[in-house]
Amino acid sequence: MASAWKHTVNPHTSATGINMAATVHFLSAIDCGGYYEGDVARENLFRDQLTRPIMTLDAEGVVRAPEGPGLGVEVDEAWLRAHPVIEGPAYV
């Protein structure tokens, strides 16, 4: 719909490496991709330790979709087991 009306799509991403990779792949697959909202917090364990590789800007200021199977990121399952989901209404 956005493409048909010549609107850009600017998805809001959460602060995990998995979601960030999915967002970059989504933007790479559409013809009306707009801005990529990446997490720039100094410390974010869900971005920095949960997955590899981390999204980075290239020399031209562009974020490229990671290559490899699936979303192109590896999930550190040991780290994930050490940080289980906390039940409740909070955003982690």
ROSE-4610 file (N, C-alpha, C; in Angstrom, 1 decimal, always signed):
// ROSE-4610
residu = [M/M/M/A/A/A/S/S/S/A/A/A/W/W/W/K/K/K/H/H/H/T/T/T/V/V/V/N/N/N/P/P/P/H/H/H/T/T/T/S/S/S/A/A/A/T/T/T/G/G/G/I/I/I/N/N/N/M/M/M/A/A/A/A/A/A/T/T/T/V/V/V/H/H/H/F/F/F/L/L/L/S/S/S/A/A/A/I/I/I/D/D/D/C/C/C/G/G/G/G/G/G/Y/Y/Y/Y/Y/Y/E/E/E/G/G/G/D/D/D/V/V/V/A/A/A/R/R/R/E/E/E/N/N/N/L/L/L/F/F/F/R/R/R/D/D/D/Q/Q/Q/L/L/L/T/T/T/R/R/R/P/P/P/I/I/I/M/M/M/T/T/T/L/L/L/D/D/D/A/A/A/E/E/E/G/G/G/V/V/V/V/V/V/R/R/R/A/A/A/P/P/P/E/E/E/G/G/G/P/P/P/G/G/G/L/L/L/G/G/G/V/V/V/E/E/E/V/V/V/D/D/D/E/E/E/A/A/A/W/W/W/L/L/L/R/R/R/A/A/A/H/H/H/P/P/P/V/V/V/I/I/I/E/E/E/G/G/G/P/P/P/A/A/A/Y/Y/Y/V/V/V]
num = [1/1/1/2/2/2/3/3/3/4/4/4/5/5/5/6/6/6/7/7/7/8/8/8/9/9/9/10/10/10/11/11/11/12/12/12/13/13/13/14/14/14/15/15/15/16/16/16/17/17/17/18/18/18/19/19/19/20/20/20/21/21/21/22/22/22/23/23/23/24/24/24/25/25/25/26/26/26/27/27/27/28/28/28/29/29/29/30/30/30/31/31/31/32/32/32/33/33/33/34/34/34/35/35/35/36/36/36/37/37/37/38/38/38/39/39/39/40/40/40/41/41/41/42/42/42/43/43/43/44/44/44/45/45/45/46/46/46/47/47/47/48/48/48/49/49/49/50/50/50/51/51/51/52/52/52/53/53/53/54/54/54/55/55/55/56/56/56/57/57/57/58/58/58/59/59/59/60/60/60/61/61/61/62/62/62/63/63/63/64/64/64/65/65/65/66/66/66/67/67/67/68/68/68/69/69/69/70/70/70/71/71/71/72/72/72/73/73/73/74/74/74/75/75/75/76/76/76/77/77/77/78/78/78/79/79/79/80/80/80/81/81/81/82/82/82/83/83/83/84/84/84/85/85/85/86/86/86/87/87/87/88/88/88/89/89/89/90/90/90/91/91/91/92/92/92]
x = [+0.8/+0.0/+0.9/+1.9/+2.8/+3.4/+3.9/+4.5/+3.5/+2.3/+1.3/+1.0/+1.1/+0.8/+2.1/+3.2/+4.5/+4.9/+4.6/+4.9/+6.1/+7.0/+8.1/+7.6/+8.3/+8.0/+9.2/+8.9/+10.0/+9.7/+10.0/+9.6/+10.4/+9.7/+10.4/+10.8/+12.1/+12.7/+12.8/+12.7/+13.1/+14.6/+15.0/+16.4/+17.2/+16.7/+17.4/+18.1/+19.2/+19.9/+19.0/+18.2/+17.3/+16.3/+15.7/+14.7/+15.4/+16.5/+17.2/+17.6/+18.1/+18.4/+17.1/+16.0/+14.8/+14.3/+14.5/+14.1/+14.9/+16.2/+17.1/+16.8/+16.5/+16.1/+14.8/+13.8/+12.5/+12.7/+13.5/+13.7/+14.5/+15.3/+16.0/+15.1/+14.0/+13.1/+12.0/+11.8/+10.7/+11.3/+10.5/+10.9/+10.7/+10.1/+9.7/+10.3/+11.4/+12.1/+12.6/+12.3/+12.8/+13.9/+13.8/+14.8/+14.8/+16.0/+16.2/+16.4/+15.6/+15.8/+16.6/+17.8/+18.7/+18.9/+19.2/+19.4/+20.9/+21.0/+22.3/+22.7/+22.0/+22.3/+23.8/+24.4/+25.8/+25.9/+25.0/+25.0/+23.7/+23.6/+22.4/+22.8/+22.6/+23.1/+22.3/+21.0/+20.2/+20.7/+21.4/+21.9/+23.4/+24.2/+25.6/+26.0/+25.3/+25.7/+24.8/+23.5/+22.6/+22.9/+23.3/+23.5/+24.8/+25.3/+26.5/+26.1/+26.4/+27.1/+26.1/+26.7/+26.0/+25.8/+24.7/+24.4/+25.4/+26.0/+26.9/+26.7/+27.2/+27.1/+28.4/+28.2/+29.4/+30.0/+31.0/+31.6/+30.7/+29.6/+28.6/+27.4/+27.5/+26.4/+25.2/+25.4/+24.4/+24.5/+23.3/+23.3/+22.9/+23.7/+23.5/+22.9/+22.0/+21.5/+22.6/+22.6/+23.6/+23.4/+24.5/+24.4/+24.5/+24.1/+24.1/+22.7/+22.6/+21.3/+20.3/+19.1/+18.0/+18.2/+18.2/+18.4/+19.8/+20.7/+22.1/+22.8/+22.2/+22.8/+22.8/+23.8/+23.9/+23.4/+22.5/+22.0/+22.9/+23.4/+24.1/+23.2/+22.9/+21.9/+22.3/+23.6/+24.0/+23.7/+23.9/+23.6/+22.1/+21.3/+19.9/+19.4/+19.9/+19.5/+19.9/+21.0/+21.4/+20.6/+19.8/+18.9/+17.5/+16.8/+15.5/+14.5/+13.4/+12.3/+11.7/+11.5/+10.9/+9.4/+8.6/+7.1/+6.6/+5.7/+5.1/+4.9/+4.4/+4.1/+5.2/+6.4/+7.6/+8.2/+8.8/+9.6/+11.0/+11.7/+13.1/+13.9]
y = [-1.2/+0.0/+1.3/+1.2/+2.4/+2.7/+1.7/+1.8/+2.4/+1.9/+2.3/+3.8/+4.3/+5.7/+6.6/+5.9/+6.6/+7.2/+6.4/+6.7/+5.8/+6.4/+5.5/+4.8/+3.7/+2.9/+3.0/+3.5/+3.7/+2.9/+1.6/+0.8/+1.2/+1.0/+1.2/-0.1/-0.2/-1.5/-1.5/-2.6/-2.8/-2.8/-3.0/-2.9/-4.3/-5.3/-6.5/-6.7/-7.4/-7.7/-8.5/-9.3/-10.1/-9.2/-8.3/-7.4/-6.4/-6.0/-5.0/-5.7/-6.9/-7.6/-7.9/-8.2/-8.4/-7.1/-6.0/-4.7/-4.3/-4.6/-4.2/-5.1/-6.4/-7.3/-6.8/-6.4/-5.9/-4.7/-3.8/-2.5/-2.8/-3.9/-4.2/-4.9/-5.4/-6.2/-5.3/-4.1/-3.3/-2.1/-1.6/-0.5/+0.9/+0.9/+2.2/+2.4/+1.7/+1.7/+3.1/+3.5/+4.8/+4.7/+5.4/+5.4/+4.1/+3.7/+2.6/+3.2/+2.8/+3.3/+2.2/+2.5/+1.6/+2.0/+1.1/+1.4/+2.0/+3.1/+3.7/+3.9/+3.2/+3.2/+2.8/+3.4/+3.0/+1.6/+1.1/-0.3/-0.9/-2.0/-2.7/-4.2/-5.0/-6.4/-7.2/-6.8/-7.6/-7.3/-6.2/-5.8/-6.3/-6.1/-6.4/-7.8/-8.5/-9.8/-11.0/-10.7/-11.7/-12.3/-11.4/-11.8/-11.3/-11.9/-11.5/-11.7/-10.9/-9.6/-8.5/-7.4/-6.2/-5.3/-4.7/-3.8/-2.6/-2.2/-1.1/-0.3/+1.0/+1.8/+1.6/+1.6/+1.5/+2.9/+3.1/+4.4/+5.4/+4.9/+5.8/+6.1/+5.6/+5.8/+4.9/+3.7/+2.8/+1.6/+1.1/-0.2/-1.3/-2.3/-3.4/-4.6/-5.4/-6.6/-7.6/-8.2/-9.2/-10.4/-11.0/-12.2/-13.5/-14.6/-15.9/-16.4/-17.6/-18.3/-17.5/-17.6/-16.9/-15.4/-14.7/-13.3/-12.9/-13.8/-13.5/-13.2/-13.5/-13.3/-14.6/-14.8/-15.9/-15.5/-16.3/-16.1/-16.9/-16.2/-16.8/-17.5/-18.8/-19.5/-19.6/-19.7/-19.8/-18.5/-17.3/-16.0/-15.9/-16.4/-16.4/-17.2/-18.4/-19.2/-18.5/-17.8/-17.1/-15.9/-15.4/-14.2/-14.6/-15.4/-15.8/-14.7/-14.9/-13.9/-13.6/-12.4/-12.0/-11.8/-12.5/-12.4/-11.1/-10.4/-9.2/-8.2/-7.0/-6.0/-5.1/-5.4/-4.5/-4.7/-3.7/-3.7/-3.9/-4.9/-5.2/-4.7]
z = [+0.0/+0.0/+0.0/+0.8/+0.9/-0.5/-1.1/-2.4/-3.5/-3.4/-4.4/-4.2/-3.0/-2.8/-2.7/-3.0/-3.0/-1.6/-0.6/+0.8/+1.2/+2.0/+2.5/+3.8/+4.0/+5.2/+6.1/+7.4/+8.3/+9.6/+9.6/+10.7/+12.0/+13.1/+14.4/+14.9/+15.3/+15.7/+17.2/+17.8/+19.2/+19.3/+20.5/+20.8/+20.8/+20.1/+20.1/+18.7/+18.7/+17.5/+16.5/+17.0/+16.1/+15.4/+16.2/+15.6/+14.6/+15.0/+14.1/+12.8/+12.8/+11.6/+10.7/+11.4/+10.6/+10.0/+10.7/+10.1/+8.9/+9.0/+7.8/+6.6/+6.9/+5.8/+5.2/+6.0/+5.5/+4.7/+5.1/+4.3/+3.0/+3.0/+1.8/+0.8/+1.2/+0.4/-0.2/+0.2/-0.3/-1.1/-2.0/-2.9/-2.3/-1.1/-0.5/+0.9/+1.1/+2.4/+2.7/+3.9/+4.4/+5.4/+6.5/+7.5/+8.3/+8.8/+9.7/+11.1/+12.0/+13.4/+14.2/+14.3/+15.1/+16.5/+17.4/+18.8/+18.9/+19.5/+19.7/+21.1/+22.0/+23.4/+23.6/+24.6/+24.9/+25.3/+26.1/+26.5/+26.3/+25.6/+25.3/+25.1/+26.2/+26.1/+25.1/+24.9/+23.9/+22.4/+22.3/+21.0/+20.9/+21.9/+21.8/+22.2/+23.0/+23.4/+22.9/+22.6/+22.2/+20.9/+19.9/+18.5/+18.0/+17.0/+16.2/+14.7/+13.8/+13.9/+14.4/+14.8/+15.2/+14.0/+13.9/+12.7/+12.9/+11.8/+11.8/+10.5/+10.5/+9.4/+8.5/+7.2/+6.4/+6.1/+5.3/+5.1/+4.5/+3.8/+3.2/+4.1/+5.4/+6.3/+6.0/+5.4/+5.1/+5.9/+6.4/+7.1/+6.1/+6.0/+5.1/+5.9/+5.2/+5.8/+6.0/+7.2/+7.4/+6.5/+6.1/+5.2/+6.0/+5.4/+6.1/+6.2/+6.8/+6.9/+7.7/+7.4/+8.2/+8.1/+9.2/+9.3/+9.2/+9.2/+9.0/+10.4/+11.5/+12.8/+13.5/+14.4/+15.2/+16.6/+17.2/+18.5/+19.5/+20.5/+21.6/+22.5/+22.3/+23.1/+24.6/+24.9/+26.3/+27.0/+26.3/+26.9/+27.1/+26.1/+26.2/+27.4/+27.6/+28.8/+30.1/+30.1/+31.3/+31.6/+30.7/+30.8/+30.4/+31.2/+30.9/+30.9/+30.2/+30.1/+31.5/+31.8/+33.1/+32.8/+33.5/+33.3/+33.9/+33.2/+33.7/+32.6/+32.9/+31.9/+31.5/+32.0/+31.7/+30.4/+29.8/+28.6/+29.0/+28.5/+28.9/+27.8]
